[in-house]
Each structure stands twice: as structure tokens, then as C-alpha cells.
Amino acid sequence: MSRKRKTSFKKKPKNLTFITWIVTFIIIAFSSFGIGYYVGYDDAKKDLFKKESKIAKKSVKQIKESETIEKSTKEAKEKYEDASHEVESSIEPKPIEREKTVETSAKAKLAIIIDDVSVKSHIKAIKSLNLPITMSFLPPSEFRPNSHKLAAKEEFYMVHLPMEAKNFTKEEPYTLKVDDSQIKILQRVAEIKKLFPKVKYINNHTGSKFTSDEAAVNRLIYALEKENINFIDSRTIGSTKVPKVMKSYGKKYMSRDIFLDHELDKDYVKGQIKKAIKIAKVHGSAIAIGHPHANTLLAISESKHLFSEVELVLIDKLY
């Protein structure tokens, strides 16, 4: 009888089992990495898309704001092209004659007032100059209802008060008239003080007819004295009666020496800035008035190197 052979099974080597586990681990690791990569890539794409969307929306918003500013500028140009709307004739009224100052080591002072400030874009553009520029705000109206609220955010400002002109037809609401009674002018000045509680200085917007009427100017200065507000004559007409009235009140007469933008050409404005500096050097101080037009502000920015010849100050340092 033949014996049955026992079937023998060879044992798998231990090192083969180890290799199998290693390979399996590598496959799982690479799979996890691949899945993580694509998931992460997808998330990154989503984040990038969100960022690009935000940038795009911001750009669109900026474009819209630019278009709005451009539209406002265009409308302003249609209303008046330059600072000549302030004065009565095509020729800029000459400043009052002043004595030459005694030469000292101190620098002459120059104050630049920017009139017609009324919207955020004006304030932002003026502040971007990083210069001590005095902003003179127009009172609120239908087209700029928040001018007083914008002024409230500023530490220092003036008010550009509309007054009756001889020929200017597009006058502001609540413009002071030569035949306004003392009570009416007192009420208007009190309203201005309520709207602009920090105001210490006022200058006239247009006003060729008003400031050339002695009785009207007298009523105005009386009202301003009641509210402790100083008046700076924009000198929109050569026959202004403000000097005479100020003398009767025993007060110093302060007025514009030069308009920067009687013409809107940038080179013209630069030339006016040089003249303002020259006047300041001769008399020890000078007041220049401009408006928030692009060329005016650009000319001021490009003339910064010239201001080292004088001390650029806010109007309260002169008066």
C-alpha cells in the first residue's frame, strides 16, 4: 500500500508581506495627495474667483464714481467755466493797495482759500495735496444738501456765503440781497452759524452788487459781529464798500489779493501762484482764492517746490 504524500505549502516570506504593505501605503498616500491637491486647487480657484469678483466690483464702482465726478465737473463747467463768475467784469478787480512790509528773517505768509467746496470729491482732492489749504464751503442747497455735514468733519473751514451780484444770473438759494432787512440778515447769519457751528470766517460768493452797497455791508458786518464771525472780502468788484465799513467798526480789513483761476488753464494758474508768492514777499502776507477745479488743484500740486519761499498757512494765521 502506497502512502499518500502530504501536500506542503510554502510559507510567504516576511519581506514580501512588508513590501506589499509599503506599496499599499504609497498608493494610498499618493491617492490622498491627489484628491487633496484637486480639492485644494478647486478651493483656491473659488477663492481666486471671489477675489477677482471683488476687484472687478471695486473697479466698476470706481469707474461709476469717476463718471459721476466727471458728470458733476461737466455740469459745473456748464454753469461757469472759471473764477470769472465771481467777479463783475472780465477784468479781475485789483487788490487794495498795501504798504510794503519791513524786511525780517521771518517767512512771508500765504493763505490759499478754495471756494465752492460742497461735495466729498472736492474735500478728497484738496486733502490729497497735503498742504494747509483753507476750504470755504457753500451752504447746503437742493444740489448739495450735505455740505454742512461734510464741513462738520473738518477741524477748520470757512463758509462761502452767496451775496447778490449785478449781472450773475445763476445765483444760489438764499442769496443775501441789498434790500434785505437787518432782521432778515441776522436770521440768515444765525442759520449759517447753526449749520456750521465752528465757522469763524466767511467770504462772499459773487456779491458785486451787495458789497458795493454800504448800507447792505453795514447790516452784514453787524450780524457777523453778533455771531463772532470775521469777514474776508473776496473783492468781486473794485468799488467794494467793505474797507470803509470795517474801518467804522474798528476792525482790520482782509481781502483777496489774487484769484488763482480767473482762467482755467493750468499754466495760467501756475503763473498766478507765482504772483501770489511775490505779493506775499512784498507785503509780508497774501490771500489767494481758487476753486476746486482739476487744473487749479493740479497747478497747486505741481507748484509745491515754490511754497518753500513762503509759509503756507490757514487763514486764521493771518486774521
HUURGI-V223875 format. One record per residue. N is the residue number from 1. PHI is phi as a letter, one per 30 degrees, with the letter a starting at -180 (999 if undefined). PSI is psi in whole degrees, -180 to 180 (none if undefined). OMEGA is omega in degrees with one decimal (* if undefined). Layout:
BEGIN
N/PHI/PSI/OMEGA + N/PHI/PSI/OMEGA
END
This chain:
BEGIN
1/999/128/-177.6 + 2/d/143/-179.1 + 3/d/143/175.8 + 4/d/135/178.0 + 5/d/136/176.6 + 6/d/129/179.2 + 7/d/127/-178.4 + 8/c/131/176.1 + 9/c/126/179.7 + 10/d/135/177.4 + 11/d/138/178.4 + 12/d/135/179.4 + 13/d/144/-180.0 + 14/d/-37/-176.8 + 15/d/-27/177.7 + 16/d/-40/177.5 + 17/d/-42/180.0 + 18/d/-45/-179.8 + 19/d/-41/179.5 + 20/e/-44/178.3 + 21/d/-40/-180.0 + 22/d/-47/-179.6 + 23/d/-45/179.5 + 24/e/-43/179.6 + 25/d/-43/-179.8 + 26/d/-42/179.9 + 27/d/-44/179.7 + 28/d/-42/-178.6 + 29/d/-47/179.8 + 30/d/-35/178.8 + 31/d/-45/179.1 + 32/d/-41/179.4 + 33/d/-44/-179.5 + 34/d/-45/178.8 + 35/d/-45/179.4 + 36/d/-40/-179.7 + 37/d/-50/-177.2 + 38/d/-36/176.4 + 39/d/-46/178.9 + 40/d/-41/178.9 + 41/d/-41/179.6 + 42/d/-42/177.6 + 43/d/-42/179.1 + 44/d/-41/178.1 + 45/d/-42/179.7 + 46/d/-44/179.1 + 47/d/-43/179.1 + 48/d/-41/179.7 + 49/d/-42/178.9 + 50/d/-44/179.7 + 51/d/-44/179.5 + 52/d/-36/179.0 + 53/d/-42/178.7 + 54/d/-44/179.2 + 55/d/-43/-179.7 + 56/d/-45/179.0 + 57/d/-40/179.5 + 58/d/-42/179.1 + 59/d/-44/178.6 + 60/d/-43/179.7 + 61/d/-43/179.6 + 62/d/-40/178.4 + 63/d/-45/179.2 + 64/d/-41/178.7 + 65/d/-41/178.2 + 66/d/-43/179.3 + 67/d/-39/178.7 + 68/d/-45/178.7 + 69/d/-43/179.8 + 70/d/-40/179.1 + 71/d/-43/179.3 + 72/d/-41/178.7 + 73/d/-42/179.4 + 74/d/-43/179.0 + 75/d/-38/178.7 + 76/d/-40/179.3 + 77/d/-35/178.5 + 78/d/-32/-179.9 + 79/d/-47/173.8 + 80/a/143/-174.8 + 81/d/-31/-174.8 + 82/a/-168/-177.1 + 83/d/-5/-179.2 + 84/d/-15/176.6 + 85/d/-20/-178.2 + 86/d/-33/-171.5 + 87/c/163/-174.5 + 88/d/-40/-178.1 + 89/c/175/179.2 + 90/d/-18/178.5 + 91/c/128/-179.4 + 92/d/127/178.8 + 93/e/138/-178.1 + 94/d/149/176.8 + 95/d/161/178.1 + 96/d/145/-179.7 + 97/d/136/-179.9 + 98/b/154/177.8 + 99/d/151/176.4 + 100/d/143/-178.4 + 101/d/154/174.9 + 102/d/132/-177.5 + 103/d/130/177.3 + 104/b/172/178.6 + 105/d/-17/-179.2 + 106/d/144/178.5 + 107/d/147/174.3 + 108/d/151/-177.8 + 109/c/138/176.9 + 110/b/125/175.8 + 111/c/128/176.3 + 112/c/122/177.3 + 113/c/130/174.1 + 114/c/111/-179.1 + 115/d/172/173.0 + 116/i/17/178.3 + 117/d/129/-175.2 + 118/a/-14/-178.4 + 119/b/166/-177.0 + 120/e/-41/-176.9 + 121/d/-35/177.1 + 122/d/-50/-176.8 + 123/d/-44/-179.4 + 124/d/-44/-179.1 + 125/d/-42/-179.8 + 126/d/-43/-179.6 + 127/d/-29/-179.7 + 128/d/-16/177.6 + 129/d/-23/-177.5 + 130/h/44/178.3 + 131/b/153/177.6 + 132/d/86/-179.5 + 133/c/133/178.9 + 134/d/121/178.7 + 135/c/129/177.9 + 136/c/112/-172.6 + 137/d/135/169.8 + 138/d/144/176.9 + 139/d/156/-179.3 + 140/d/148/177.6 + 141/b/-175/-179.1 + 142/e/-37/-175.5 + 143/d/-15/177.0 + 144/b/70/-174.1 + 145/d/-14/-173.5 + 146/c/15/-176.7 + 147/e/-39/179.8 + 148/d/-33/178.6 + 149/d/-36/177.2 + 150/d/-41/179.1 + 151/d/-34/-178.2 + 152/d/-23/-179.6 + 153/d/-10/-177.7 + 154/c/147/179.5 + 155/d/-34/-175.9 + 156/b/138/178.9 + 157/a/169/171.5 + 158/c/173/172.5 + 159/c/133/-179.2 + 160/c/91/-169.5 + 161/d/121/-179.3 + 162/d/132/177.9 + 163/b/156/-173.1 + 164/d/133/176.2 + 165/c/165/-179.6 + 166/d/-41/-174.0 + 167/b/-11/-177.4 + 168/d/122/-172.5 + 169/c/-26/-175.4 + 170/c/59/-176.1 + 171/d/157/-178.6 + 172/d/158/173.5 + 173/d/148/177.5 + 174/h/29/175.7 + 175/d/134/177.8 + 176/d/133/-178.7 + 177/c/155/-177.6 + 178/d/-28/-179.1 + 179/c/9/175.0 + 180/d/138/179.9 + 181/d/167/177.4 + 182/d/-39/179.5 + 183/d/-44/-179.2 + 184/d/-41/179.2 + 185/d/-39/175.7 + 186/e/-43/179.7 + 187/d/-43/-178.7 + 188/d/-42/178.8 + 189/d/-38/177.2 + 190/d/-38/176.8 + 191/d/-43/178.9 + 192/d/-42/179.2 + 193/d/-35/178.6 + 194/d/-41/179.2 + 195/d/-37/-177.6 + 196/b/74/-172.5 + 197/d/-22/-178.9 + 198/c/2/-174.2 + 199/d/132/176.8 + 200/b/-12/-177.8 + 201/b/138/177.2 + 202/b/140/169.3 + 203/b/160/-173.9 + 204/d/137/170.8 + 205/c/123/-169.4 + 206/h/-126/173.0 + 207/i/18/-179.4 + 208/d/-39/179.4 + 209/d/-43/-176.6 + 210/d/-50/-174.4 + 211/d/-14/176.9 + 212/c/3/177.3 + 213/c/111/-173.7 + 214/d/-42/-178.4 + 215/d/-42/179.4 + 216/d/-45/179.4 + 217/d/-40/179.6 + 218/d/-42/178.6 + 219/d/-37/179.9 + 220/d/-49/-178.0 + 221/d/-37/175.8 + 222/e/-44/180.0 + 223/d/-40/179.7 + 224/d/-38/177.7 + 225/d/-38/178.8 + 226/d/-33/-177.2 + 227/c/7/179.7 + 228/h/46/179.2 + 229/c/133/178.5 + 230/d/149/-179.8 + 231/c/133/175.3 + 232/c/121/-176.4 + 233/d/120/177.3 + 234/d/-10/-180.0 + 235/h/65/178.0 + 236/d/-2/176.0 + 237/a/143/-177.2 + 238/d/-27/-177.0 + 239/c/28/179.6 + 240/e/140/179.7 + 241/c/4/-178.0 + 242/d/-43/179.7 + 243/e/-43/-178.5 + 244/d/-44/-178.7 + 245/d/-41/179.1 + 246/d/-37/178.6 + 247/d/-39/179.5 + 248/d/-25/177.9 + 249/c/-1/-179.1 + 250/i/28/-177.7 + 251/c/153/178.9 + 252/d/135/177.4 + 253/d/124/177.9 + 254/b/134/-177.7 + 255/b/168/175.9 + 256/d/136/173.5 + 257/c/-31/-175.6 + 258/a/142/170.1 + 259/c/131/-180.0 + 260/d/-36/-170.9 + 261/b/50/171.7 + 262/d/-25/169.6 + 263/b/148/-173.9 + 264/d/-2/-180.0 + 265/d/132/-175.7 + 266/d/-43/179.8 + 267/d/-35/176.6 + 268/d/-46/-179.8 + 269/d/-42/178.2 + 270/e/-41/178.0 + 271/d/-38/178.8 + 272/d/-35/177.2 + 273/d/-42/178.2 + 274/d/-40/177.5 + 275/d/-40/179.7 + 276/d/-42/178.7 + 277/d/-40/179.4 + 278/d/-44/178.4 + 279/d/-43/179.5 + 280/d/-40/-179.4 + 281/d/-37/-178.8 + 282/d/-43/-173.2 + 283/c/-3/179.7 + 284/j/-19/178.4 + 285/a/162/176.9 + 286/a/153/176.4 + 287/b/123/176.7 + 288/c/140/178.7 + 289/b/133/176.7 + 290/b/-173/-178.2 + 291/b/160/-174.3 + 292/d/49/174.8 + 293/d/153/-178.0 + 294/e/-47/-177.7 + 295/d/-32/177.7 + 296/d/-49/-178.1 + 297/d/-35/177.9 + 298/d/-42/178.5 + 299/d/-40/177.5 + 300/d/-45/180.0 + 301/d/-43/-177.5 + 302/d/-5/179.2 + 303/c/12/-175.9 + 304/e/-37/-178.5 + 305/d/-25/-179.9 + 306/d/-26/-175.8 + 307/d/-9/176.7 + 308/d/-16/179.9 + 309/d/-17/-179.9 + 310/b/175/172.5 + 311/c/111/178.8 + 312/d/124/-173.2 + 313/b/163/169.8 + 314/d/159/-172.9 + 315/d/-25/-178.6 + 316/d/-12/177.4 + 317/d/-9/179.1 + 318/c/-24/-170.0 + 319/b/none/*
END
